[in-house]
Amino acid sequence: MSELAHEMMISKQQLTPLVYKLLEQGLLVRRADENDRRIVHLEISDRGRKTIASLIKEGRQELMKRLSVLPAGEMDELERMLKRILEILKNVE
């Protein structure tokens, strides 16, 4: 939990209720560490993976729908700029 909270830049107190909700909904599962019983790992369940895939698909469809109002020239420019932004972000640590 500490590592996950650190990665998400939130406190453990903020993370705990979120994790419990995801566990209750079957989107996460707990796995005991084989070498240290004090350590519990959180893993995405199969249901969680399917939910994520569905949300990504829906998000892409919605984005494409909203961007469809742009003229072709602006879409080309947007694509070039997004590729450039991605290049810049890859070089940031």
MOPAC internal coordinates of N, CA, C and O (Angstrom, degrees):
PM7 1SCF
backbone

  N    0.0000 0     0.00 0     0.00 0    0    0    0
  C    1.4537 1     0.00 0     0.00 0    1    0    0
  C    1.5324 1   109.76 1     0.00 0    2    1    0
  O    1.2310 1   120.98 1   140.08 1    3    2    1
  N    1.3189 1   115.74 1   -39.92 1    3    2    1
  C    1.4658 1   119.03 1  -179.28 1    5    3    2
  C    1.5215 1   111.08 1   -62.63 1    6    5    3
  O    1.2310 1   120.80 1   135.51 1    7    6    5
  N    1.3341 1   116.08 1   -44.49 1    7    6    5
  C    1.4579 1   119.60 1  -179.70 1    9    7    6
  C    1.5300 1   111.23 1   -64.04 1   10    9    7
  O    1.2310 1   120.86 1   136.73 1   11   10    9
  N    1.3113 1   115.96 1   -43.27 1   11   10    9
  C    1.4595 1   120.49 1  -179.62 1   13   11   10
  C    1.5275 1   110.81 1   -65.20 1   14   13   11
  O    1.2310 1   120.43 1   135.97 1   15   14   13
  N    1.3252 1   116.78 1   -44.03 1   15   14   13
  C    1.4668 1   120.37 1   178.59 1   17   15   14
  C    1.5219 1   110.23 1   -60.24 1   18   17   15
  O    1.2310 1   120.76 1   138.62 1   19   18   17
  N    1.3287 1   116.16 1   -41.38 1   19   18   17
  C    1.4677 1   120.20 1   179.03 1   21   19   18
  C    1.5255 1   110.48 1   -62.58 1   22   21   19
  O    1.2310 1   120.27 1   134.35 1   23   22   21
  N    1.3367 1   117.09 1   -45.65 1   23   22   21
  C    1.4680 1   121.23 1   179.53 1   25   23   22
  C    1.5298 1   111.70 1   -61.30 1   26   25   23
  O    1.2310 1   120.77 1   143.05 1   27   26   25
  N    1.3259 1   116.14 1   -36.95 1   27   26   25
  C    1.4621 1   120.71 1  -177.93 1   29   27   26
  C    1.5247 1   112.48 1   -85.82 1   30   29   27
  O    1.2310 1   121.23 1   173.98 1   31   30   29
  N    1.3391 1   115.24 1    -6.02 1   31   30   29
  C    1.4621 1   121.89 1  -179.70 1   33   31   30
  C    1.5286 1   111.94 1    60.23 1   34   33   31
  O    1.2310 1   121.32 1  -138.28 1   35   34   33
  N    1.3360 1   115.08 1    41.72 1   35   34   33
  C    1.4620 1   121.08 1   173.60 1   37   35   34
  C    1.5266 1   107.93 1  -132.81 1   38   37   35
  O    1.2310 1   120.72 1   -12.37 1   39   38   37
  N    1.3225 1   116.22 1   167.63 1   39   38   37
  C    1.4626 1   119.89 1   179.74 1   41   39   38
  C    1.5252 1   110.27 1   -80.01 1   42   41   39
  O    1.2310 1   121.08 1   -20.08 1   43   42   41
  N    1.3321 1   115.53 1   159.92 1   43   42   41
  C    1.4648 1   119.67 1   175.81 1   45   43   42
  C    1.5212 1   110.29 1   -60.79 1   46   45   43
  O    1.2310 1   120.64 1   146.10 1   47   46   45
  N    1.3334 1   116.39 1   -33.90 1   47   46   45
  C    1.4650 1   120.63 1   179.79 1   49   47   46
  C    1.5307 1   111.35 1   -64.62 1   50   49   47
  O    1.2310 1   120.41 1   146.55 1   51   50   49
  N    1.3149 1   116.83 1   -33.45 1   51   50   49
  C    1.4651 1   120.68 1   177.38 1   53   51   50
  C    1.5293 1   110.86 1   -76.54 1   54   53   51
  O    1.2310 1   120.52 1   145.88 1   55   54   53
  N    1.3170 1   116.62 1   -34.12 1   55   54   53
  C    1.4571 1   121.48 1  -176.02 1   57   55   54
  C    1.5227 1   112.72 1   -75.72 1   58   57   55
  O    1.2310 1   119.88 1   141.83 1   59   58   57
  N    1.3080 1   117.83 1   -38.17 1   59   58   57
  C    1.4648 1   121.80 1  -173.37 1   61   59   58
  C    1.5218 1   113.71 1   -52.92 1   62   61   59
  O    1.2310 1   118.48 1   128.58 1   63   62   61
  N    1.3357 1   120.50 1   -51.42 1   63   62   61
  C    1.4736 1   118.70 1   179.70 1   65   63   62
  C    1.5290 1   112.90 1   -63.95 1   66   65   63
  O    1.2310 1   120.31 1   147.20 1   67   66   65
  N    1.3205 1   117.02 1   -32.80 1   67   66   65
  C    1.4631 1   120.15 1   177.77 1   69   67   66
  C    1.5252 1   110.71 1   -64.37 1   70   69   67
  O    1.2310 1   120.90 1   135.13 1   71   70   69
  N    1.3216 1   115.88 1   -44.87 1   71   70   69
  C    1.4655 1   120.65 1  -179.74 1   73   71   70
  C    1.5273 1   110.03 1   -63.52 1   74   73   71
  O    1.2310 1   120.37 1   135.76 1   75   74   73
  N    1.3323 1   116.90 1   -44.24 1   75   74   73
  C    1.4655 1   119.47 1  -179.97 1   77   75   74
  C    1.5283 1   111.59 1   -60.52 1   78   77   75
  O    1.2310 1   120.17 1   140.73 1   79   78   77
  N    1.3270 1   117.29 1   -39.27 1   79   78   77
  C    1.4706 1   120.08 1   177.65 1   81   79   78
  C    1.5202 1   111.11 1   -63.80 1   82   81   79
  O    1.2310 1   120.54 1   138.04 1   83   82   81
  N    1.3316 1   116.57 1   -41.96 1   83   82   81
  C    1.4620 1   120.44 1   179.56 1   85   83   82
  C    1.5259 1   111.29 1   -66.86 1   86   85   83
  O    1.2310 1   120.37 1   143.36 1   87   86   85
  N    1.3363 1   116.91 1   -36.64 1   87   86   85
  C    1.4633 1   120.94 1   176.31 1   89   87   86
  C    1.5267 1   110.66 1   -65.70 1   90   89   87
  O    1.2310 1   120.62 1   135.62 1   91   90   89
  N    1.3404 1   116.41 1   -44.38 1   91   90   89
  C    1.4721 1   121.14 1   179.75 1   93   91   90
  C    1.5277 1   111.83 1   -61.54 1   94   93   91
  O    1.2310 1   120.67 1   144.46 1   95   94   93
  N    1.3189 1   116.32 1   -35.54 1   95   94   93
  C    1.4615 1   121.07 1  -178.56 1   97   95   94
  C    1.5316 1   112.31 1   -83.91 1   98   97   95
  O    1.2310 1   120.46 1   177.68 1   99   98   97
  N    1.3142 1   116.73 1    -2.32 1   99   98   97
  C    1.4621 1   120.44 1   178.85 1  101   99   98
  C    1.5117 1   114.20 1    76.89 1  102  101   99
  O    1.2310 1   120.42 1  -161.81 1  103  102  101
  N    1.3212 1   116.81 1    18.19 1  103  102  101
  C    1.4568 1   120.53 1  -179.44 1  105  103  102
  C    1.5297 1   111.96 1   -89.19 1  106  105  103
  O    1.2310 1   120.67 1   159.52 1  107  106  105
  N    1.3198 1   116.33 1   -20.48 1  107  106  105
  C    1.4661 1   123.67 1   175.55 1  109  107  106
  C    1.5170 1   108.63 1  -126.54 1  110  109  107
  O    1.2310 1   120.82 1   -24.41 1  111  110  109
  N    1.3308 1   116.04 1   155.59 1  111  110  109
  C    1.4617 1   122.15 1   171.83 1  113  111  110
  C    1.5183 1   108.85 1  -132.44 1  114  113  111
  O    1.2310 1   120.93 1   -26.82 1  115  114  113
  N    1.3315 1   115.82 1   153.18 1  115  114  113
  C    1.4668 1   121.46 1   176.54 1  117  115  114
  C    1.5181 1   108.55 1   -98.40 1  118  117  115
  O    1.2310 1   121.02 1   -39.33 1  119  118  117
  N    1.3259 1   115.65 1   140.67 1  119  118  117
  C    1.4551 1   121.74 1   176.19 1  121  119  118
  C    1.5332 1   108.14 1  -132.05 1  122  121  119
  O    1.2310 1   120.77 1   -52.63 1  123  122  121
  N    1.3254 1   116.13 1   127.37 1  123  122  121
  C    1.4670 1   120.42 1   177.49 1  125  123  122
  C    1.5262 1   109.02 1   -73.14 1  126  125  123
  O    1.2310 1   120.63 1   -37.49 1  127  126  125
  N    1.3113 1   116.39 1   142.51 1  127  126  125
  C    1.4547 1   122.11 1   176.53 1  129  127  126
  C    1.5267 1   108.69 1   -69.33 1  130  129  127
  O    1.2310 1   120.45 1   -45.36 1  131  130  129
  N    1.3095 1   116.74 1   134.64 1  131  130  129
  C    1.4634 1   120.98 1  -177.99 1  133  131  130
  C    1.5221 1   112.64 1   -66.32 1  134  133  131
  O    1.2310 1   120.47 1   149.61 1  135  134  133
  N    1.3279 1   116.70 1   -30.39 1  135  134  133
  C    1.4581 1   120.89 1  -174.78 1  137  135  134
  C    1.5276 1   114.06 1   -99.40 1  138  137  135
  O    1.2310 1   120.14 1   159.18 1  139  138  137
  N    1.3163 1   117.33 1   -20.82 1  139  138  137
  C    1.4679 1   120.59 1  -176.60 1  141  139  138
  C    1.5229 1   108.34 1  -142.33 1  142  141  139
  O    1.2310 1   120.28 1   -74.68 1  143  142  141
  N    1.3038 1   117.07 1   105.32 1  143  142  141
  C    1.4670 1   121.53 1  -175.06 1  145  143  142
  C    1.5280 1   112.60 1   -65.52 1  146  145  143
  O    1.2310 1   119.94 1   164.24 1  147  146  145
  N    1.3136 1   117.71 1   -15.76 1  147  146  145
  C    1.4639 1   120.55 1   178.76 1  149  147  146
  C    1.5244 1   111.47 1   -74.92 1  150  149  147
  O    1.2310 1   120.84 1   159.86 1  151  150  149
  N    1.3178 1   116.00 1   -20.14 1  151  150  149
  C    1.4623 1   121.24 1  -177.04 1  153  151  150
  C    1.5249 1   109.36 1   -94.49 1  154  153  151
  O    1.2310 1   121.22 1   -48.64 1  155  154  153
  N    1.3314 1   115.27 1   131.36 1  155  154  153
  C    1.4636 1   121.85 1   176.66 1  157  155  154
  C    1.5287 1   107.71 1  -121.77 1  158  157  155
  O    1.2310 1   121.24 1   -52.42 1  159  158  157
  N    1.3086 1   115.24 1   127.58 1  159  158  157
  C    1.4652 1   120.81 1   179.13 1  161  159  158
  C    1.5266 1   109.31 1   -97.48 1  162  161  159
  O    1.2310 1   120.92 1   -36.66 1  163  162  161
  N    1.3146 1   115.85 1   143.34 1  163  162  161
  C    1.4640 1   122.01 1   173.44 1  165  163  162
  C    1.5137 1   107.66 1  -102.74 1  166  165  163
  O    1.2310 1   120.86 1   -46.93 1  167  166  165
  N    1.3264 1   115.96 1   133.07 1  167  166  165
  C    1.4594 1   120.77 1   179.08 1  169  167  166
  C    1.5190 1   109.37 1  -130.97 1  170  169  167
  O    1.2310 1   121.19 1   -29.31 1  171  170  169
  N    1.3092 1   115.33 1   150.69 1  171  170  169
  C    1.4609 1   120.40 1   175.77 1  173  171  170
  C    1.5275 1   107.71 1   -75.22 1  174  173  171
  O    1.2310 1   120.59 1   -49.35 1  175  174  173
  N    1.3024 1   116.47 1   130.65 1  175  174  173
  C    1.4685 1   121.36 1   178.68 1  177  175  174
  C    1.5251 1   110.03 1   -78.77 1  178  177  175
  O    1.2310 1   120.87 1    -9.99 1  179  178  177
  N    1.3286 1   115.95 1   170.01 1  179  178  177
  C    1.4676 1   119.65 1   175.66 1  181  179  178
  C    1.5288 1   110.14 1   -58.95 1  182  181  179
  O    1.2310 1   121.18 1   138.39 1  183  182  181
  N    1.3231 1   115.35 1   -41.61 1  183  182  181
  C    1.4695 1   119.20 1   177.95 1  185  183  182
  C    1.5303 1   110.53 1   -61.98 1  186  185  183
  O    1.2310 1   120.60 1   140.86 1  187  186  185
  N    1.3319 1   116.46 1   -39.14 1  187  186  185
  C    1.4590 1   120.87 1   177.94 1  189  187  186
  C    1.5149 1   111.94 1   -63.40 1  190  189  187
  O    1.2310 1   120.64 1   137.71 1  191  190  189
  N    1.3263 1   116.39 1   -42.29 1  191  190  189
  C    1.4672 1   120.38 1   178.68 1  193  191  190
  C    1.5366 1   111.01 1   -63.17 1  194  193  191
  O    1.2310 1   120.84 1   137.85 1  195  194  193
  N    1.3181 1   115.99 1   -42.15 1  195  194  193
  C    1.4672 1   119.84 1   178.73 1  197  195  194
  C    1.5277 1   110.62 1   -64.71 1  198  197  195
  O    1.2310 1   120.58 1   141.11 1  199  198  197
  N    1.3296 1   116.49 1   -38.89 1  199  198  197
  C    1.4668 1   120.75 1   178.99 1  201  199  198
  C    1.5186 1   110.54 1   -64.17 1  202  201  199
  O    1.2310 1   120.57 1   135.68 1  203  202  201
  N    1.3275 1   116.51 1   -44.32 1  203  202  201
  C    1.4675 1   120.61 1   178.79 1  205  203  202
  C    1.5233 1   110.43 1   -61.48 1  206  205  203
  O    1.2310 1   120.31 1   133.94 1  207  206  205
  N    1.3331 1   117.01 1   -46.06 1  207  206  205
  C    1.4680 1   120.73 1   179.78 1  209  207  206
  C    1.5253 1   111.02 1   -59.81 1  210  209  207
  O    1.2310 1   120.75 1   138.83 1  211  210  209
  N    1.3244 1   116.17 1   -41.17 1  211  210  209
  C    1.4655 1   120.54 1   179.67 1  213  211  210
  C    1.5273 1   111.10 1   -65.65 1  214  213  211
  O    1.2310 1   120.41 1   137.05 1  215  214  213
  N    1.3273 1   116.82 1   -42.95 1  215  214  213
  C    1.4698 1   120.71 1   179.30 1  217  215  214
  C    1.5199 1   111.58 1   -64.38 1  218  217  215
  O    1.2310 1   120.56 1   140.40 1  219  218  217
  N    1.3203 1   116.54 1   -39.60 1  219  218  217
  C    1.4659 1   120.04 1   177.97 1  221  219  218
  C    1.5260 1   110.06 1   -64.05 1  222  221  219
  O    1.2310 1   120.52 1   134.88 1  223  222  221
  N    1.3266 1   116.62 1   -45.12 1  223  222  221
  C    1.4704 1   120.54 1   179.37 1  225  223  222
  C    1.5233 1   111.05 1   -60.44 1  226  225  223
  O    1.2310 1   120.52 1   133.77 1  227  226  225
  N    1.3307 1   116.60 1   -46.23 1  227  226  225
  C    1.4642 1   120.59 1   179.39 1  229  227  226
  C    1.5276 1   111.03 1   -63.21 1  230  229  227
  O    1.2310 1   120.66 1   139.96 1  231  230  229
  N    1.3228 1   116.34 1   -40.04 1  231  230  229
  C    1.4628 1   120.35 1   179.27 1  233  231  230
  C    1.5150 1   112.21 1   -63.71 1  234  233  231
  O    1.2310 1   120.88 1   137.68 1  235  234  233
  N    1.3233 1   115.93 1   -42.32 1  235  234  233
  C    1.4732 1   120.36 1   177.86 1  237  235  234
  C    1.5197 1   111.16 1   -62.74 1  238  237  235
  O    1.2310 1   120.87 1   135.81 1  239  238  237
  N    1.3307 1   115.95 1   -44.19 1  239  238  237
  C    1.4633 1   119.81 1  -179.72 1  241  239  238
  C    1.5277 1   110.61 1   -62.22 1  242  241  239
  O    1.2310 1   120.63 1   136.74 1  243  242  241
  N    1.3194 1   116.40 1   -43.26 1  243  242  241
  C    1.4640 1   120.22 1  -179.94 1  245  243  242
  C    1.5200 1   111.23 1   -65.59 1  246  245  243
  O    1.2310 1   120.36 1   139.05 1  247  246  245
  N    1.3236 1   116.92 1   -40.95 1  247  246  245
  C    1.4653 1   120.68 1   178.48 1  249  247  246
  C    1.5232 1   110.85 1   -62.97 1  250  249  247
  O    1.2310 1   120.40 1   134.72 1  251  250  249
  N    1.3256 1   116.84 1   -45.28 1  251  250  249
  C    1.4630 1   120.22 1   179.50 1  253  251  250
  C    1.5313 1   110.96 1   -62.54 1  254  253  251
  O    1.2310 1   120.71 1   141.03 1  255  254  253
  N    1.3141 1   116.24 1   -38.97 1  255  254  253
  C    1.4675 1   120.54 1   178.37 1  257  255  254
  C    1.5278 1   110.19 1   -61.76 1  258  257  255
  O    1.2310 1   120.68 1   135.34 1  259  258  257
  N    1.3214 1   116.30 1   -44.66 1  259  258  257
  C    1.4656 1   119.70 1  -177.79 1  261  259  258
  C    1.5269 1   111.98 1   -71.23 1  262  261  259
  O    1.2310 1   120.55 1   145.74 1  263  262  261
  N    1.3343 1   116.55 1   -34.26 1  263  262  261
  C    1.4637 1   119.83 1  -179.52 1  265  263  262
  C    1.5219 1   112.49 1   -78.26 1  266  265  263
  O    1.2310 1   119.73 1   166.15 1  267  266  265
  N    1.3121 1   118.12 1   -13.85 1  267  266  265
  C    1.4667 1   121.28 1  -176.99 1  269  267  266
  C    1.5240 1   112.90 1   -63.26 1  270  269  267
  O    1.2310 1   120.05 1   165.37 1  271  270  269
  N    1.3143 1   117.50 1   -14.63 1  271  270  269
  C    1.4686 1   120.19 1   179.07 1  273  271  270
  C    1.5265 1   112.11 1   -78.60 1  274  273  271
  O    1.2310 1   120.32 1   166.91 1  275  274  273
  N    1.3345 1   117.00 1   -13.09 1  275  274  273
  C    1.4642 1   119.96 1  -178.67 1  277  275  274
  C    1.5252 1   110.59 1   -77.71 1  278  277  275
  O    1.2310 1   120.33 1   -40.42 1  279  278  277
  N    1.3286 1   116.97 1   139.58 1  279  278  277
  C    1.4672 1   119.89 1   174.07 1  281  279  278
  C    1.5360 1   110.37 1   -64.61 1  282  281  279
  O    1.2310 1   120.38 1   -22.01 1  283  282  281
  N    1.3250 1   116.87 1   157.99 1  283  282  281
  C    1.4673 1   121.97 1  -176.25 1  285  283  282
  C    1.5284 1   112.07 1   -54.88 1  286  285  283
  O    1.2310 1   120.17 1   138.00 1  287  286  285
  N    1.3159 1   117.29 1   -42.00 1  287  286  285
  C    1.4660 1   120.63 1  -179.73 1  289  287  286
  C    1.5188 1   112.32 1   -61.20 1  290  289  287
  O    1.2310 1   120.79 1   138.81 1  291  290  289
  N    1.3132 1   116.09 1   -41.19 1  291  290  289
  C    1.4607 1   120.29 1   179.07 1  293  291  290
  C    1.5300 1   110.90 1   -70.08 1  294  293  291
  O    1.2310 1   120.30 1   145.24 1  295  294  293
  N    1.3258 1   117.04 1   -34.76 1  295  294  293
  C    1.4637 1   120.31 1   176.52 1  297  295  294
  C    1.5258 1   110.53 1   -64.19 1  298  297  295
  O    1.2310 1   120.70 1   138.82 1  299  298  297
  N    1.3438 1   116.26 1   -41.18 1  299  298  297
  C    1.4619 1   120.44 1   177.68 1  301  299  298
  C    1.5275 1   110.46 1   -62.99 1  302  301  299
  O    1.2310 1   120.75 1   136.61 1  303  302  301
  N    1.3286 1   116.17 1   -43.39 1  303  302  301
  C    1.4599 1   120.63 1   178.97 1  305  303  302
  C    1.5276 1   110.56 1   -63.74 1  306  305  303
  O    1.2310 1   120.29 1   136.97 1  307  306  305
  N    1.3159 1   117.05 1   -43.03 1  307  306  305
  C    1.4615 1   121.41 1   178.22 1  309  307  306
  C    1.5199 1   110.62 1   -60.17 1  310  309  307
  O    1.2310 1   120.30 1   136.10 1  311  310  309
  N    1.3216 1   117.03 1   -43.90 1  311  310  309
  C    1.4635 1   121.02 1   179.10 1  313  311  310
  C    1.5279 1   111.12 1   -60.57 1  314  313  311
  O    1.2310 1   120.26 1   135.32 1  315  314  313
  N    1.3362 1   117.11 1   -44.68 1  315  314  313
  C    1.4718 1   120.68 1   178.46 1  317  315  314
  C    1.5231 1   110.85 1   -61.57 1  318  317  315
  O    1.2310 1   120.65 1   136.45 1  319  318  317
  N    1.3222 1   116.37 1   -43.55 1  319  318  317
  C    1.4643 1   119.96 1  -177.57 1  321  319  318
  C    1.5336 1   111.34 1   -68.22 1  322  321  319
  O    1.2310 1   120.25 1   141.33 1  323  322  321
  N    1.3187 1   117.12 1   -38.67 1  323  322  321
  C    1.4671 1   120.08 1   178.40 1  325  323  322
  C    1.5267 1   111.04 1   -65.83 1  326  325  323
  O    1.2310 1   120.25 1   141.19 1  327  326  325
  N    1.3337 1   117.13 1   -38.81 1  327  326  325
  C    1.4630 1   120.00 1   176.07 1  329  327  326
  C    1.5172 1   110.62 1   -62.84 1  330  329  327
  O    1.2310 1   120.51 1   139.59 1  331  330  329
  N    1.3125 1   116.63 1   -40.41 1  331  330  329
  C    1.4758 1   121.05 1   178.92 1  333  331  330
  C    1.5238 1   110.20 1   -65.36 1  334  333  331
  O    1.2310 1   120.08 1   136.56 1  335  334  333
  N    1.3124 1   117.46 1   -43.44 1  335  334  333
  C    1.4658 1   121.58 1   178.29 1  337  335  334
  C    1.5248 1   109.95 1   -60.96 1  338  337  335
  O    1.2310 1   120.23 1   137.95 1  339  338  337
  N    1.3195 1   117.17 1   -42.05 1  339  338  337
  C    1.4612 1   121.10 1   178.93 1  341  339  338
  C    1.5281 1   110.86 1   -61.72 1  342  341  339
  O    1.2310 1   120.10 1   137.57 1  343  342  341
  N    1.3246 1   117.42 1   -42.43 1  343  342  341
  C    1.4645 1   121.54 1   176.81 1  345  343  342
  C    1.5244 1   110.76 1   -59.11 1  346  345  343
  O    1.2310 1   120.66 1   135.36 1  347  346  345
  N    1.3174 1   116.35 1   -44.64 1  347  346  345
  C    1.4651 1   121.36 1  -179.44 1  349  347  346
  C    1.5326 1   110.09 1   -63.88 1  350  349  347
  O    1.2310 1   120.30 1   135.12 1  351  350  349
  N    1.3265 1   117.03 1   -44.88 1  351  350  349
  C    1.4636 1   120.78 1  -178.21 1  353  351  350
  C    1.5282 1   112.40 1   -66.42 1  354  353  351
  O    1.2310 1   120.03 1   149.13 1  355  354  353
  N    1.3158 1   117.54 1   -30.87 1  355  354  353
  C    1.4654 1   120.38 1   178.99 1  357  355  354
  C    1.5296 1   111.06 1   -65.77 1  358  357  355
  O    1.2310 1   120.26 1   153.92 1  359  358  357
  N    1.3233 1   117.11 1   -26.08 1  359  358  357
  C    1.4679 1   121.48 1  -178.91 1  361  359  358
  C    1.5156 1   113.41 1   -90.60 1  362  361  359
  O    1.2310 1   120.17 1   179.53 1  363  362  361
  N    1.3338 1   117.28 1    -0.47 1  363  362  361
  C    1.4620 1   121.10 1   179.93 1  365  363  362
  C    1.5037 1   108.78 1   -95.29 1  366  365  363
  O    1.2310 1   120.44 1   -43.51 1  367  366  365
  N    1.3073 1   116.76 1   136.49 1  367  366  365
  C    1.4682 1   119.49 1   177.40 1  369  367  366
  C    1.4847 1   111.76 1  -100.39 1  370  369  367
  O    1.2310 1   120.10 1   180.00 1  371  370  369

